[in-house]
Amino acid sequence: GLAWVTLAWTLILMPEGVRRIFAGRGHTRRAELMGPVAGFCTAAATAICWAGLAYDWSRGNGTSWLVLIGTVLLTVGGVAWLVRRLLERR
Protein backbone atom coordinates (compact mmCIF):
# COMPACT_ATOMS: atom_id res chain seq x y z
CA GLY A 1 0.00 0.00 0.00
CA LEU A 2 0.86 3.65 -0.14
CA ALA A 3 2.80 4.93 2.82
CA TRP A 4 0.96 8.25 2.91
CA VAL A 5 2.72 9.45 6.05
CA THR A 6 6.10 8.93 4.37
CA LEU A 7 4.87 10.80 1.30
CA ALA A 8 3.67 13.70 3.45
CA TRP A 9 6.98 13.96 5.33
CA THR A 10 8.89 13.82 2.06
CA LEU A 11 6.82 16.73 0.74
CA ILE A 12 7.62 18.71 3.87
CA LEU A 13 11.34 17.96 4.06
CA MET A 14 12.33 17.88 0.38
CA PRO A 15 11.95 21.63 -0.36
CA GLU A 16 14.01 22.50 2.72
CA GLY A 17 16.77 20.14 1.61
CA VAL A 18 16.78 21.57 -1.90
CA ARG A 19 16.83 25.11 -0.46
CA ARG A 20 19.88 24.27 1.66
CA ILE A 21 21.67 22.75 -1.32
CA PHE A 22 21.02 25.89 -3.39
CA ALA A 23 22.13 28.14 -0.54
CA GLY A 24 25.26 26.10 0.03
CA ARG A 25 26.26 26.39 -3.61
CA GLY A 26 25.69 30.14 -3.69
CA HIS A 27 22.42 30.16 -5.64
CA THR A 28 20.64 32.59 -3.32
CA ARG A 29 17.89 33.50 -5.80
CA ARG A 30 16.96 29.85 -6.32
CA ALA A 31 17.08 29.28 -2.56
CA GLU A 32 14.66 32.17 -2.03
CA LEU A 33 12.28 30.72 -4.61
CA MET A 34 11.96 27.54 -2.56
CA GLY A 35 9.97 29.41 0.14
CA PRO A 36 6.66 29.42 -1.78
CA VAL A 37 7.33 25.87 -2.97
CA ALA A 38 7.79 24.76 0.64
CA GLY A 39 4.51 26.41 1.62
CA PHE A 40 2.63 24.68 -1.16
CA CYS A 41 4.22 21.33 -0.36
CA THR A 42 3.33 21.67 3.32
CA ALA A 43 -0.29 22.40 2.42
CA ALA A 44 -0.31 19.38 0.11
CA ALA A 45 1.22 17.22 2.86
CA THR A 46 -1.51 18.33 5.27
CA ALA A 47 -4.19 17.40 2.75
CA ILE A 48 -2.53 14.02 2.19
CA CYS A 49 -2.44 13.37 5.94
CA TRP A 50 -6.15 14.18 6.35
CA ALA A 51 -7.03 12.06 3.31
CA GLY A 52 -4.98 9.16 4.66
CA LEU A 53 -6.62 9.41 8.07
CA ALA A 54 -10.09 9.55 6.51
CA TYR A 55 -9.29 6.56 4.31
CA ASP A 56 -8.05 4.54 7.28
CA TRP A 57 -11.11 5.50 9.33
CA SER A 58 -13.45 4.52 6.50
CA ARG A 59 -11.85 1.08 6.39
CA GLY A 60 -12.21 0.67 10.15
CA ASN A 61 -8.50 0.85 10.88
CA GLY A 62 -7.13 2.34 14.06
CA THR A 63 -5.55 5.74 14.32
CA SER A 64 -1.90 6.38 15.00
CA TRP A 65 -1.96 9.11 17.61
CA LEU A 66 1.37 10.47 16.46
CA VAL A 67 0.03 10.92 12.93
CA LEU A 68 -3.23 12.44 14.17
CA ILE A 69 -1.43 14.93 16.44
CA GLY A 70 1.01 15.82 13.65
CA THR A 71 -1.83 16.37 11.20
CA VAL A 72 -3.73 18.58 13.63
CA LEU A 73 -0.57 20.59 14.36
CA LEU A 74 0.10 21.03 10.63
CA THR A 75 -3.45 22.29 10.19
CA VAL A 76 -3.28 24.69 13.13
CA GLY A 77 0.11 25.95 11.97
CA GLY A 78 -1.23 26.52 8.46
CA VAL A 79 -4.22 28.45 9.75
CA ALA A 80 -2.00 30.56 12.02
CA TRP A 81 0.32 31.30 9.09
CA LEU A 82 -2.61 32.29 6.90
CA VAL A 83 -4.09 34.59 9.55
CA ARG A 84 -0.69 36.22 10.10
CA ARG A 85 -0.25 36.83 6.37
CA LEU A 86 -3.73 38.31 6.09
CA LEU A 87 -3.12 40.61 9.04
CA GLU A 88 0.22 41.77 7.58
CA ARG A 89 -1.53 42.94 4.42
CA ARG A 90 -3.82 45.27 6.35
Number of C-alpha atoms within 10 A of each C-alpha: 3 7 8 16 17 12 13 21 15 14 22 21 13 13 21 16 12 15 20 16 14 17 15 11 9 11 13 13 10 14 19 13 11 18 14 11 16 19 16 15 20 22 18 14 23 24 16 18 25 17 13 18 21 14 12 13 12 9 9 9 11 9 12 10 9 9 15 14 11 14 21 15 13 18 18 12 12 16 12 12 13 12 11 11 11 10 9 8 6 5
